[in-house]
């Protein structure tokens, strides 16, 4: 997707709002099935833009980002190996401590996090935590679970999907589960999950439910960090944010992601729902 097209999406609007407030995080995870690379480039343009309304996509800095020639925006790649070599990561770490060539920031984009080994990520962790103030790190991963929890906990996740980018409304079941997580009792949550089993939902249905609910909680978390939330999610996001701490939001988001992954295993719907019900109460 071209950046001018991406600029029309809800995600772009949220990134612009964060940039305007100076609240664009130095560590972002772009996840989901949407155009993660375009989102990362757009956020990089927002960091390098020299105009008042960032990113303008018209100033010299923005144009360089759009053409992938900005000297301070780096795509971290390793064409010679299937996985990112530790030498490449260490070279990037050393480069991060050299001040920007011409921009305000140095931005490192990992466009395919599946090539990051655990050793790579442990090297990156300290850099994300204690790197220079001008350095930013953007991780692109359809499934954020490919990143270590220690990395994920230090980043703000920006979820992308074609449905969300086209302005689709959240699934009713996901809205109900999110509402019960925010305001419901243990008994009401248990009743909701038990009812799903009687409705003979499939593992794919559960996967969609967990993902849709996770999206809503992610919106609430972004709102707590000052990022604007799509209008359609605003009411439930406010409810979640008022009822759950950031730690509980993060814990529940991780739990939903974990159970979304479990839906790909050969495990029955009943045991999956039962396990989720128990762990959800432990998390809340």
HELIX and SHEET records of a PDB file:
HELIX    1   1 UNK A    3  UNK A    6  1                                   4    
HELIX    2   2 UNK A   10  UNK A   20  1                                  11    
HELIX    3   3 UNK A   36  UNK A   48  1                                  13    
HELIX    4   4 UNK A   60  UNK A   66  1                                   7    
HELIX    5   5 UNK A   86  UNK A   96  1                                  11    
HELIX    6   6 UNK A  113  UNK A  115  5                                   3    
HELIX    7   7 UNK A  118  UNK A  130  1                                  13    
HELIX    8   8 UNK A  144  UNK A  146  5                                   3    
HELIX    9   9 UNK A  149  UNK A  152  1                                   4    
HELIX   10  10 UNK A  162  UNK A  165  1                                   4    
HELIX   11  11 UNK A  172  UNK A  183  1                                  12    
HELIX   12  12 UNK A  186  UNK A  198  1                                  13    
HELIX   13  13 UNK A  203  UNK A  224  1                                  22    
HELIX   14  14 UNK A  231  UNK A  233  5                                   3    
HELIX   15  15 UNK A  234  UNK A  243  1                                  10    
HELIX   16  16 UNK A  246  UNK A  262  1                                  17    
HELIX   17  17 UNK A  269  UNK A  283  1                                  15    
SHEET    1   A 5 UNK A  73  UNK A  75  0                                        
SHEET    2   A 5 UNK A 106  UNK A 110  1                                        
SHEET    3   A 5 UNK A 135  UNK A 141  1                                        
SHEET    4   A 5 UNK A  27  UNK A  32  1                                        
SHEET    5   A 5 UNK A 156  UNK A 160  1                                        
END                                                                             
